[in-house]
């Protein structure tokens, strides 16, 4: 009759320990059913589930190996019922829960643990994606690493109410100043190939139409139209055309001045350099203007741009744009068109934006991220980032800080 044992070994990590334990298992005729090993602060923890089909003094062999290797080794009998329960659990869907913040408060672990337990989820693995905090307790240098902390948890469970869990996680994160993202794990997570961005208040820390209005002396008038649109009195295209009309007569030279002074979103340059290094295709899908989107394309290396083109005659803005206007529907259409053209499935796409006119694009993407968005947009989007820079997107697609360091 088959015996199953859980082998647990801990101690100060040193080379040769896996080989020594492996030889003890092999000499006893054990079959390897599962294994996991990790090293934290120099302490190794190895767990292996093995099967034995004949009598053997495996426990004695492991104890002797442990003495030679500086390990405390235990062999725990696993009954048929426990083995069946483990097998069922291992076959359940996996969720990825990611915690991101400038600094992670220890108390968040207790509350996340309680929240996941409430949904019947087991925490299978917790590991850190961000780099280590410097010895002086400060933050890494500006160009050294993604700022802030990120921890990833792997969860297992069945029949999870994912929307209810996301809603509670959003509230919990807001209470602690922590972003909590939940994703269903799949083969696509590390194989996404296309990233599409909104521009204003996503790639840049400004709304270009407001900057143009300030320079033209019509900011208050444009802001009033924006407010009417937010109250639902105007749709996007109506409000856009009305605001554009107020820019009639603006000198073309002002566009270059504003472009040169655009404040980039923190983390953008680091994100773009890594996406290019990793082979992602990048696009700007913006309800803003091609003039400024092309400026970012040339400066940062975006692959393509889709935005609204200002009509300029005799060196002056006419207050009109060329059709079609890039609105919420057009953004979602463009995302799908680019993916189809590049031979990608929608699961391989990422969309990042901050406004209500980005929600359809975020919903269509395999990974839609509301970045520093208003509460309503954060609630409706599947994922949101508010506490770190734009480069934290890399953590949501599963990259560790060590993966991103130049070799």
Number of C-alpha atoms within 10 A of each C-alpha: 7 11 15 22 22 18 20 19 23 19 18 16 18 13 8 10 21 13 11 15 22 16 15 20 22 12 12 19 17 21 14 15 12 11 13 10 13 12 13 10 7 11 13 17 18 20 18 16 21 21 18 18 12 12 11 13 10 19 18 13 16 25 19 15 21 21 11 11 20 15 24 16 21 17 20 13 13 16 12 12 9 11 14 12 11 11 11 12 16 13 11 14 15 21 21 20 23 23 23 26 23 16 15 18 11 8 9 17 12 9 14 19 13 13 16 19 13 11 16 15 22 15 18 12 11 14 13 15 22 21 18 14 14 10 7 6 8 8 19 15 10 10 10 12 19 26 23 20 21 27 18 23 17 19 22 20 20 14 10 16 9 14 11 11 15 19 13 15 22 20 15 18 19 14 10 13 18 27 24 26 21 23 19 13 15 13 9 16 17 13 14 20 21 25 22 27 25 27 28 23 19 24 25 17 14 16 14 20 18 17 17 20 20 14 15 16 14 16 18 12 13 23 15 12 18 20 13 13 17 14 10 10 13 16 13 20 15 13 19 22 14 18 24 20 16 19 24 16 16 20 18 14 10 14 17 12 10 15 16 10 8 18 13 17 18 17 20 18 18 20 20 18 14 18 20 15 11 11 10 18 19 22 24 27 31 27 24 24 21 19 15 22 26 19 16 20 17 11 10 16 16 23 13 15 20 21 25 22 19 17 14 17 11 9 12 16 20 19 18 20 18 10 8 10 21 23 22 20 14 20 29 22 15 17 25 19 13 18 20 12 8 12 9 16 16 20 19 19 27 25 29 29 29 26 20 20 21 27 25 19 28 29 17 19 24 18 24 24 29 27 26 20 20 13 10 10 22 22 16 15 23 20 23 25 24 20 18 22 21 23 22 25 19 17 19 26 16 16 15 20 18 12 11 18 10 7 5
